[in-house]
């Protein structure tokens, strides 16, 4: 896919990876409606970018917020050609101690929001027999990691939604892509996660490198993309032999647990 003049809705645009992705899309000639809950950061980003980047401050944790976001994006862009669901929340915590409110908002932002945003745009995509939905998930959506139970569950859900919807739209001009990076060095991963990652030898990529891979996957119209070795290999192993992966992760899980208490 050639991104020049494509009208794109990008969620999570003001985040560590979102702002880099927004710039990369603009460099390729796209026109953007940038959605984020952080209105100040979003406006600051829009000021730094070209007039082809329009800020839409929105709370994606509610159905009303999602509906309002799409309405604002359509008013600015007119016909939307692509939706990139990048916005997400993380949580490194014992599930037994996780705040129920945090569980709910993570599931809303990470799974329900992409579904509701897609649902809002899909009728116009189908009417035009074209359109692309890009769901940015995680390797955590194929391998469930201890202390990331809610995050993993949300990304498993996003992956399942992407797969099911792709099959549903197989005979239309609408495409669905699922992109799964491994851990990325962004502010979404707090200090505890960074220290835990260092102690356990977790591989973490720079956001610029991941953005380039996301752009490449979109341009090449890939249906599924998993970034990082050996994590991409472990995704396949876990699908076939999950109990083997249980044993492989046991030592890492014990180390990671110590960082929950600090």
VENRABEL-V192668 format. One record per pair of residues at least 6 apart in sequence whose ideal C-beta (glycine too) atoms are under 6 Angstrom apart, sorted by sequence separation. I is the first residue (numbers start at 1). J is the second residue. If there is no record, write none. Layout:
i,j
I,J
I,J
//
This chain:
i,j
12,18
36,42
59,65
60,66
125,131
226,232
46,53
58,65
145,152
197,204
238,245
140,148
144,152
217,225
13,22
46,55
226,235
22,32
166,176
58,69
140,151
165,176
10,22
22,34
43,55
140,152
42,55
56,69
141,155
162,176
213,227
42,57
91,106
118,133
140,155
141,156
56,72
162,178
56,73
89,106
138,155
39,57
137,155
141,159
34,53
159,178
183,202
185,204
89,109
13,34
31,52
32,53
33,54
34,55
35,56
114,135
137,158
182,203
183,204
184,205
185,206
186,207
8,30
10,32
14,36
37,59
54,76
88,110
137,159
13,36
33,56
35,58
135,158
184,207
5,29
6,30
7,31
8,32
9,33
10,34
11,35
14,38
26,50
3,28
4,29
19,45
26,52
184,210
3,30
14,41
60,87
135,162
14,42
85,114
181,210
14,45
35,69
179,214
83,121
179,217
141,180
33,73
80,121
137,178
139,180
138,180
33,76
111,154
130,173
131,174
132,175
133,176
134,177
135,178
136,179
137,180
139,182
33,77
61,105
106,150
110,154
129,173
111,157
115,161
177,223
178,224
179,225
180,226
181,227
182,228
61,108
66,113
103,150
107,154
111,158
61,109
106,154
60,109
125,174
182,231
66,116
70,120
82,132
83,133
84,134
85,135
86,136
66,117
200,252
60,113
63,116
95,149
92,147
200,255
199,255
200,256
91,150
91,151
196,256
90,151
196,259
9,73
195,259
192,259
18,86
7,77
9,80
7,80
7,81
8,82
9,83
10,84
11,85
12,86
6,81
11,86
12,87
6,82
11,87
139,231
142,235
143,238
90,188
92,192
92,193
146,253
147,256
94,260
17,186
16,186
16,187
20,207
24,211
20,208
17,207
21,211
16,207
20,211
24,215
1,219
1,221
//
